[in-house]
Amino acid sequence: MRGDVRVGELRQYGVDQPTFLCHFVPGPGWEAVRELFEAWAAVQGPDPDGSRNAEAIRPLMDLGLTLHPSDGGSPLTCFKGCILRIYGDRARLRY
């Protein structure tokens, strides 16, 4: 969620410890954030000091995205309580 707009839905299909593997289904708010997730996904190769990843993730952190569990549990703040990477119709979530 981004505020009260649903960015998308995650549907878990597997685990690659410590990461949950998910199908990603875009929601009404996806297009507004898609390019930022794609920019982070495009960061490839060595990044010894982490600066390239930090530069790509900072705009995502600034969005204030939250995950709302389907079981009604407490929401998690993305990039503080969990890390979410989206690659097209797949996502990886790490708590």
N, CA, C and O atoms as CSV, one atom per row, in Angstrom:
chain,resi,resn,atom,element,x,y,z
A,1,MET,N,N,0.844,-1.178,0.000
A,1,MET,CA,C,0.000,0.000,0.000
A,1,MET,C,C,0.890,1.242,0.000
A,1,MET,O,O,1.969,1.273,0.592
A,2,ARG,N,N,0.403,2.226,-0.667
A,2,ARG,CA,C,1.019,3.551,-0.602
A,2,ARG,C,C,-0.089,4.475,-0.120
A,2,ARG,O,O,-0.945,4.909,-0.892
A,3,GLY,N,N,-0.051,4.765,1.177
A,3,GLY,CA,C,-1.181,5.460,1.771
A,3,GLY,C,C,-2.384,4.542,1.734
A,3,GLY,O,O,-2.349,3.437,2.275
A,4,ASP,N,N,-3.452,5.002,1.093
A,4,ASP,CA,C,-4.646,4.151,0.989
A,4,ASP,C,C,-4.817,3.550,-0.409
A,4,ASP,O,O,-5.886,3.038,-0.742
A,5,VAL,N,N,-3.759,3.615,-1.224
A,5,VAL,CA,C,-3.796,3.068,-2.587
A,5,VAL,C,C,-3.036,1.740,-2.620
A,5,VAL,O,O,-1.886,1.654,-2.190
A,6,ARG,N,N,-3.698,0.718,-3.136
A,6,ARG,CA,C,-3.060,-0.602,-3.255
A,6,ARG,C,C,-2.119,-0.613,-4.449
A,6,ARG,O,O,-2.541,-0.445,-5.593
A,7,VAL,N,N,-0.838,-0.815,-4.163
A,7,VAL,CA,C,0.185,-0.889,-5.206
A,7,VAL,C,C,0.144,-2.254,-5.879
A,7,VAL,O,O,0.337,-2.367,-7.089
A,8,GLY,N,N,-0.108,-3.278,-5.091
A,8,GLY,CA,C,-0.157,-4.620,-5.644
A,8,GLY,C,C,-0.416,-5.639,-4.564
A,8,GLY,O,O,-0.613,-5.310,-3.394
A,9,GLU,N,N,-0.410,-6.891,-4.991
A,9,GLU,CA,C,-0.666,-8.003,-4.078
A,9,GLU,C,C,0.435,-9.037,-4.245
A,9,GLU,O,O,0.863,-9.332,-5.361
A,10,LEU,N,N,0.888,-9.584,-3.125
A,10,LEU,CA,C,1.885,-10.646,-3.136
A,10,LEU,C,C,1.201,-11.959,-2.804
A,10,LEU,O,O,0.421,-12.044,-1.855
A,11,ARG,N,N,1.502,-12.988,-3.599
A,11,ARG,CA,C,0.971,-14.330,-3.361
A,11,ARG,C,C,2.146,-15.287,-3.264
A,11,ARG,O,O,2.778,-15.619,-4.266
A,12,GLN,N,N,2.430,-15.725,-2.048
A,12,GLN,CA,C,3.594,-16.567,-1.801
A,12,GLN,C,C,3.443,-17.919,-2.494
A,12,GLN,O,O,2.384,-18.547,-2.454
A,13,TYR,N,N,4.545,-18.353,-3.138
A,13,TYR,CA,C,4.552,-19.683,-3.746
A,13,TYR,C,C,5.721,-20.529,-3.282
A,13,TYR,O,O,5.788,-21.716,-3.599
A,14,GLY,N,N,6.644,-19.938,-2.535
A,14,GLY,CA,C,7.787,-20.707,-2.076
A,14,GLY,C,C,8.646,-19.911,-1.115
A,14,GLY,O,O,8.375,-18.748,-0.815
A,15,VAL,N,N,9.705,-20.582,-0.635
A,15,VAL,CA,C,10.647,-19.962,0.285
A,15,VAL,C,C,12.049,-20.332,-0.158
A,15,VAL,O,O,12.321,-21.487,-0.485
A,16,ASP,N,N,12.932,-19.355,-0.166
A,16,ASP,CA,C,14.365,-19.545,-0.388
A,16,ASP,C,C,15.016,-18.821,0.786
A,16,ASP,O,O,15.432,-17.669,0.662
A,17,GLN,N,N,15.100,-19.512,1.935
A,17,GLN,CA,C,15.488,-18.868,3.197
A,17,GLN,C,C,16.652,-17.910,3.004
A,17,GLN,O,O,17.670,-18.274,2.415
A,18,PRO,N,N,16.506,-16.706,3.491
A,18,PRO,CA,C,15.445,-16.148,4.337
A,18,PRO,C,C,14.404,-15.350,3.553
A,18,PRO,O,O,13.768,-14.448,4.099
A,19,THR,N,N,14.234,-15.680,2.292
A,19,THR,CA,C,13.371,-14.884,1.410
A,19,THR,C,C,12.105,-15.657,1.038
A,19,THR,O,O,12.146,-16.849,0.734
A,20,PHE,N,N,10.980,-14.941,1.070
A,20,PHE,CA,C,9.722,-15.503,0.600
A,20,PHE,C,C,9.586,-15.172,-0.881
A,20,PHE,O,O,9.773,-14.025,-1.285
A,21,LEU,N,N,9.265,-16.165,-1.677
A,21,LEU,CA,C,9.097,-16.007,-3.114
A,21,LEU,C,C,7.618,-15.806,-3.404
A,21,LEU,O,O,6.776,-16.571,-2.933
A,22,CYS,N,N,7.304,-14.780,-4.178
A,22,CYS,CA,C,5.903,-14.426,-4.394
A,22,CYS,C,C,5.618,-14.105,-5.854
A,22,CYS,O,O,6.489,-13.662,-6.601
A,23,HIS,N,N,4.377,-14.343,-6.230
A,23,HIS,CA,C,3.857,-13.806,-7.474
A,23,HIS,C,C,3.420,-12.384,-7.138
A,23,HIS,O,O,2.889,-12.140,-6.056
A,24,PHE,N,N,3.638,-11.453,-8.050
A,24,PHE,CA,C,3.209,-10.072,-7.846
A,24,PHE,C,C,2.081,-9.754,-8.816
A,24,PHE,O,O,2.208,-9.941,-10.026
A,25,VAL,N,N,0.971,-9.267,-8.258
A,25,VAL,CA,C,-0.178,-8.863,-9.057
A,25,VAL,C,C,-0.321,-7.349,-8.897
A,25,VAL,O,O,-0.642,-6.876,-7.807
A,26,PRO,N,N,-0.088,-6.582,-9.966
A,26,PRO,CA,C,-0.169,-5.120,-9.861
A,26,PRO,C,C,-1.554,-4.637,-9.451
A,26,PRO,O,O,-2.574,-5.222,-9.816
A,27,GLY,N,N,-1.558,-3.562,-8.689
A,27,GLY,CA,C,-2.799,-2.923,-8.282
A,27,GLY,C,C,-2.901,-1.539,-8.913
A,27,GLY,O,O,-2.078,-1.188,-9.759
A,28,PRO,N,N,-3.887,-0.755,-8.520
A,28,PRO,CA,C,-4.112,0.567,-9.106
A,28,PRO,C,C,-2.941,1.536,-8.931
A,28,PRO,O,O,-2.772,2.448,-9.740
A,29,GLY,N,N,-2.131,1.350,-7.884
A,29,GLY,CA,C,-1.019,2.273,-7.644
A,29,GLY,C,C,0.308,1.840,-8.231
A,29,GLY,O,O,1.322,2.504,-8.016
A,30,TRP,N,N,0.324,0.732,-8.974
A,30,TRP,CA,C,1.585,0.184,-9.472
A,30,TRP,C,C,2.300,1.112,-10.452
A,30,TRP,O,O,3.507,1.320,-10.326
A,31,GLU,N,N,1.604,1.655,-11.396
A,31,GLU,CA,C,2.265,2.462,-12.431
A,31,GLU,C,C,3.021,3.654,-11.847
A,31,GLU,O,O,4.026,4.081,-12.416
A,32,ALA,N,N,2.562,4.189,-10.735
A,32,ALA,CA,C,3.217,5.343,-10.116
A,32,ALA,C,C,4.567,4.981,-9.489
A,32,ALA,O,O,5.396,5.863,-9.268
A,33,VAL,N,N,4.799,3.695,-9.199
A,33,VAL,CA,C,6.047,3.285,-8.544
A,33,VAL,C,C,6.859,2.291,-9.375
A,33,VAL,O,O,7.995,1.978,-9.018
A,34,ARG,N,N,6.309,1.804,-10.452
A,34,ARG,CA,C,6.944,0.761,-11.270
A,34,ARG,C,C,8.375,1.108,-11.665
A,34,ARG,O,O,9.273,0.280,-11.508
A,35,GLU,N,N,8.599,2.303,-12.169
A,35,GLU,CA,C,9.938,2.680,-12.641
A,35,GLU,C,C,10.974,2.634,-11.526
A,35,GLU,O,O,12.137,2.320,-11.782
A,36,LEU,N,N,10.578,2.940,-10.299
A,36,LEU,CA,C,11.527,2.905,-9.183
A,36,LEU,C,C,11.943,1.474,-8.861
A,36,LEU,O,O,13.119,1.221,-8.598
A,37,PHE,N,N,10.999,0.533,-8.875
A,37,PHE,CA,C,11.349,-0.873,-8.653
A,37,PHE,C,C,12.198,-1.402,-9.814
A,37,PHE,O,O,13.128,-2.177,-9.594
A,38,GLU,N,N,11.889,-0.995,-11.031
A,38,GLU,CA,C,12.673,-1.431,-12.190
A,38,GLU,C,C,14.096,-0.881,-12.132
A,38,GLU,O,O,15.042,-1.574,-12.506
A,39,ALA,N,N,14.255,0.348,-11.670
A,39,ALA,CA,C,15.596,0.936,-11.551
A,39,ALA,C,C,16.435,0.165,-10.543
A,39,ALA,O,O,17.625,-0.059,-10.763
A,40,TRP,N,N,15.812,-0.244,-9.430
A,40,TRP,CA,C,16.559,-1.021,-8.444
A,40,TRP,C,C,16.882,-2.406,-8.989
A,40,TRP,O,O,17.979,-2.915,-8.757
A,41,ALA,N,N,15.957,-3.020,-9.703
A,41,ALA,CA,C,16.188,-4.344,-10.288
A,41,ALA,C,C,17.306,-4.302,-11.326
A,41,ALA,O,O,17.977,-5.306,-11.562
A,42,ALA,N,N,17.504,-3.145,-11.943
A,42,ALA,CA,C,18.536,-3.002,-12.974
A,42,ALA,C,C,19.940,-2.885,-12.394
A,42,ALA,O,O,20.916,-3.009,-13.134
A,43,VAL,N,N,20.068,-2.652,-11.106
A,43,VAL,CA,C,21.394,-2.569,-10.482
A,43,VAL,C,C,21.976,-3.976,-10.463
A,43,VAL,O,O,21.506,-4.843,-9.726
A,44,GLN,N,N,22.987,-4.192,-11.267
A,44,GLN,CA,C,23.601,-5.510,-11.422
A,44,GLN,C,C,25.100,-5.408,-11.181
A,44,GLN,O,O,25.678,-4.323,-11.231
A,45,GLY,N,N,25.706,-6.524,-10.926
A,45,GLY,CA,C,27.157,-6.584,-10.786
A,45,GLY,C,C,27.639,-6.109,-9.428
A,45,GLY,O,O,26.849,-5.769,-8.548
A,46,PRO,N,N,28.947,-6.096,-9.283
A,46,PRO,CA,C,29.541,-5.725,-7.999
A,46,PRO,C,C,29.156,-4.301,-7.570
A,46,PRO,O,O,29.047,-3.385,-8.385
A,47,ASP,N,N,28.961,-4.163,-6.283
A,47,ASP,CA,C,28.653,-2.866,-5.677
A,47,ASP,C,C,29.337,-2.862,-4.306
A,47,ASP,O,O,28.668,-2.873,-3.273
A,48,PRO,N,N,30.673,-2.845,-4.307
A,48,PRO,CA,C,31.440,-3.058,-3.071
A,48,PRO,C,C,31.040,-2.163,-1.898
A,48,PRO,O,O,31.005,-2.627,-0.758
A,49,ASP,N,N,30.746,-0.915,-2.152
A,49,ASP,CA,C,30.398,-0.021,-1.041
A,49,ASP,C,C,28.888,0.158,-0.889
A,49,ASP,O,O,28.439,0.880,0.001
A,50,GLY,N,N,28.104,-0.492,-1.749
A,50,GLY,CA,C,26.648,-0.421,-1.662
A,50,GLY,C,C,26.039,0.866,-2.184
A,50,GLY,O,O,24.828,1.061,-2.072
A,51,SER,N,N,26.839,1.738,-2.745
A,51,SER,CA,C,26.334,3.054,-3.156
A,51,SER,C,C,25.332,2.981,-4.309
A,51,SER,O,O,24.371,3.750,-4.337
A,52,ARG,N,N,25.540,2.074,-5.249
A,52,ARG,CA,C,24.590,1.966,-6.365
A,52,ARG,C,C,23.234,1.469,-5.882
A,52,ARG,O,O,22.193,1.968,-6.309
A,53,ASN,N,N,23.253,0.488,-4.995
A,53,ASN,CA,C,21.991,-0.002,-4.427
A,53,ASN,C,C,21.331,1.072,-3.575
A,53,ASN,O,O,20.115,1.257,-3.643
A,54,ALA,N,N,22.116,1.777,-2.779
A,54,ALA,CA,C,21.567,2.835,-1.923
A,54,ALA,C,C,20.912,3.928,-2.758
A,54,ALA,O,O,19.847,4.433,-2.405
A,55,GLU,N,N,21.546,4.286,-3.857
A,55,GLU,CA,C,20.993,5.323,-4.735
A,55,GLU,C,C,19.667,4.879,-5.348
A,55,GLU,O,O,18.757,5.691,-5.518
A,56,ALA,N,N,19.555,3.597,-5.679
A,56,ALA,CA,C,18.332,3.077,-6.291
A,56,ALA,C,C,17.223,2.858,-5.266
A,56,ALA,O,O,16.044,3.010,-5.587
A,57,ILE,N,N,17.588,2.505,-4.041
A,57,ILE,CA,C,16.568,2.179,-3.039
A,57,ILE,C,C,16.042,3.417,-2.311
A,57,ILE,O,O,14.918,3.390,-1.810
A,58,ARG,N,N,16.802,4.476,-2.240
A,58,ARG,CA,C,16.378,5.680,-1.504
A,58,ARG,C,C,15.013,6.197,-1.969
A,58,ARG,O,O,14.165,6.466,-1.118
A,59,PRO,N,N,14.756,6.351,-3.274
A,59,PRO,CA,C,13.427,6.821,-3.692
A,59,PRO,C,C,12.305,5.860,-3.298
A,59,PRO,O,O,11.182,6.296,-3.044
A,60,LEU,N,N,12.594,4.563,-3.244
A,60,LEU,CA,C,11.598,3.586,-2.807
A,60,LEU,C,C,11.303,3.753,-1.317
A,60,LEU,O,O,10.149,3.678,-0.895
A,61,MET,N,N,12.334,3.977,-0.535
A,61,MET,CA,C,12.150,4.188,0.898
A,61,MET,C,C,11.291,5.425,1.151
A,61,MET,O,O,10.462,5.439,2.061
A,62,ASP,N,N,11.492,6.444,0.353
A,62,ASP,CA,C,10.767,7.703,0.521
A,62,ASP,C,C,9.269,7.588,0.218
A,62,ASP,O,O,8.495,8.469,0.592
A,63,LEU,N,N,8.856,6.511,-0.455
A,63,LEU,CA,C,7.442,6.331,-0.791
A,63,LEU,C,C,6.577,5.989,0.425
A,63,LEU,O,O,5.371,6.235,0.416
A,64,GLY,N,N,7.182,5.430,1.461
A,64,GLY,CA,C,6.420,5.038,2.640
A,64,GLY,C,C,5.486,3.866,2.390
A,64,GLY,O,O,4.380,3.831,2.929
A,65,LEU,N,N,5.918,2.903,1.578
A,65,LEU,CA,C,5.099,1.736,1.278
A,65,LEU,C,C,4.944,0.848,2.505
A,65,LEU,O,O,5.856,0.739,3.325
A,66,THR,N,N,3.784,0.218,2.624
A,66,THR,CA,C,3.539,-0.716,3.717
A,66,THR,C,C,2.941,-2.010,3.175
A,66,THR,O,O,2.233,-2.021,2.168
A,67,LEU,N,N,3.250,-3.099,3.877
A,67,LEU,CA,C,2.663,-4.402,3.581
A,67,LEU,C,C,1.575,-4.662,4.604
A,67,LEU,O,O,1.797,-4.501,5.804
A,68,HIS,N,N,0.407,-5.059,4.143
A,68,HIS,CA,C,-0.718,-5.359,5.019
A,68,HIS,C,C,-1.030,-6.847,4.894
A,68,HIS,O,O,-1.564,-7.283,3.874
A,69,PRO,N,N,-0.702,-7.631,5.923
A,69,PRO,CA,C,-0.953,-9.074,5.872
A,69,PRO,C,C,-2.434,-9.386,5.677
A,69,PRO,O,O,-3.301,-8.708,6.229
A,70,SER,N,N,-2.709,-10.407,4.895
A,70,SER,CA,C,-4.094,-10.799,4.628
A,70,SER,C,C,-4.790,-11.351,5.863
A,70,SER,O,O,-6.019,-11.411,5.912
A,71,ASP,N,N,-4.004,-11.760,6.871
A,71,ASP,CA,C,-4.615,-12.290,8.100
A,71,ASP,C,C,-4.994,-11.199,9.090
A,71,ASP,O,O,-5.425,-11.485,10.207
A,72,GLY,N,N,-4.830,-9.937,8.670
A,72,GLY,CA,C,-5.197,-8.828,9.541
A,72,GLY,C,C,-4.118,-8.429,10.524
A,72,GLY,O,O,-4.361,-7.601,11.401
A,73,GLY,N,N,-2.926,-9.002,10.397
A,73,GLY,CA,C,-1.816,-8.653,11.284
A,73,GLY,C,C,-1.369,-7.215,11.082
A,73,GLY,O,O,-1.870,-6.513,10.204
A,74,SER,N,N,-0.435,-6.793,11.891
A,74,SER,CA,C,0.070,-5.422,11.820
A,74,SER,C,C,0.832,-5.191,10.519
A,74,SER,O,O,1.588,-6.057,10.079
A,75,PRO,N,N,0.638,-4.023,9.901
A,75,PRO,CA,C,1.367,-3.688,8.678
A,75,PRO,C,C,2.864,-3.559,8.946
A,75,PRO,O,O,3.283,-3.204,10.048
A,76,LEU,N,N,3.653,-3.850,7.928
A,76,LEU,CA,C,5.106,-3.677,7.976
A,76,LEU,C,C,5.478,-2.524,7.066
A,76,LEU,O,O,4.925,-2.387,5.975
A,77,THR,N,N,6.407,-1.700,7.504
A,77,THR,CA,C,6.908,-0.630,6.658
A,77,THR,C,C,7.995,-1.199,5.757
A,77,THR,O,O,8.985,-1.750,6.237
A,78,CYS,N,N,7.808,-1.065,4.463
A,78,CYS,CA,C,8.795,-1.577,3.508
A,78,CYS,C,C,10.106,-0.813,3.655
A,78,CYS,O,O,10.125,0.406,3.828
A,79,PHE,N,N,11.180,-1.555,3.583
A,79,PHE,CA,C,12.547,-1.058,3.643
A,79,PHE,C,C,12.956,-0.624,5.044
A,79,PHE,O,O,14.041,-0.076,5.234
A,80,LYS,N,N,12.082,-0.871,6.035
A,80,LYS,CA,C,12.440,-0.715,7.447
A,80,LYS,C,C,12.179,-2.043,8.148
A,80,LYS,O,O,13.078,-2.591,8.785
A,81,GLY,N,N,10.952,-2.569,8.037
A,81,GLY,CA,C,10.601,-3.844,8.645
A,81,GLY,C,C,10.798,-5.022,7.716
A,81,GLY,O,O,10.790,-6.173,8.152
A,82,CYS,N,N,10.974,-4.736,6.431
A,82,CYS,CA,C,11.163,-5.797,5.440
A,82,CYS,C,C,11.759,-5.191,4.164
A,82,CYS,O,O,11.712,-3.981,3.942
A,83,ILE,N,N,12.308,-6.055,3.355
A,83,ILE,CA,C,12.850,-5.640,2.052
A,83,ILE,C,C,12.009,-6.319,0.977
A,83,ILE,O,O,11.787,-7.529,1.026
A,84,LEU,N,N,11.548,-5.547,0.020
A,84,LEU,CA,C,10.709,-6.055,-1.062
A,84,LEU,C,C,11.349,-5.706,-2.399
A,84,LEU,O,O,11.610,-4.542,-2.701
A,85,ARG,N,N,11.596,-6.750,-3.197
A,85,ARG,CA,C,12.105,-6.552,-4.552
A,85,ARG,C,C,11.064,-7.108,-5.507
A,85,ARG,O,O,10.538,-8.202,-5.304
A,86,ILE,N,N,10.773,-6.347,-6.547
A,86,ILE,CA,C,9.785,-6.775,-7.538
A,86,ILE,C,C,10.462,-6.827,-8.896
A,86,ILE,O,O,11.114,-5.875,-9.325
A,87,TYR,N,N,10.289,-7.971,-9.564
A,87,TYR,CA,C,10.854,-8.212,-10.893
A,87,TYR,C,C,9.718,-8.658,-11.806
A,87,TYR,O,O,9.456,-9.854,-11.932
A,88,GLY,N,N,9.055,-7.720,-12.433
A,88,GLY,CA,C,7.940,-8.087,-13.297
A,88,GLY,C,C,6.803,-8.689,-12.488
A,88,GLY,O,O,6.228,-8.029,-11.622
A,89,ASP,N,N,6.478,-9.961,-12.777
A,89,ASP,CA,C,5.377,-10.606,-12.060
A,89,ASP,C,C,5.850,-11.451,-10.880
A,89,ASP,O,O,5.076,-12.233,-10.329
A,90,ARG,N,N,7.107,-11.300,-10.494
A,90,ARG,CA,C,7.675,-12.032,-9.351
A,90,ARG,C,C,8.183,-11.023,-8.326
A,90,ARG,O,O,8.563,-9.902,-8.663
A,91,ALA,N,N,8.179,-11.449,-7.078
A,91,ALA,CA,C,8.687,-10.599,-5.995
A,91,ALA,C,C,9.422,-11.461,-4.976
A,91,ALA,O,O,9.156,-12.653,-4.830
A,92,ARG,N,N,10.342,-10.830,-4.287
A,92,ARG,CA,C,11.081,-11.469,-3.200
A,92,ARG,C,C,10.918,-10.593,-1.963
A,92,ARG,O,O,11.173,-9.389,-2.006
A,93,LEU,N,N,10.496,-11.201,-0.872
A,93,LEU,CA,C,10.229,-10.475,0.362
A,93,LEU,C,C,11.076,-11.066,1.470
A,93,LEU,O,O,11.092,-12.278,1.684
A,94,ARG,N,N,11.778,-10.192,2.170
A,94,ARG,CA,C,12.624,-10.643,3.286
A,94,ARG,C,C,12.279,-9.804,4.506
A,94,ARG,O,O,12.274,-8.575,4.443
A,95,TYR,N,N,11.989,-10.479,5.625
A,95,TYR,CA,C,11.690,-9.799,6.898
A,95,TYR,C,C,12.968,-9.539,7.642
A,95,TYR,O,O,12.942,-8.977,8.737
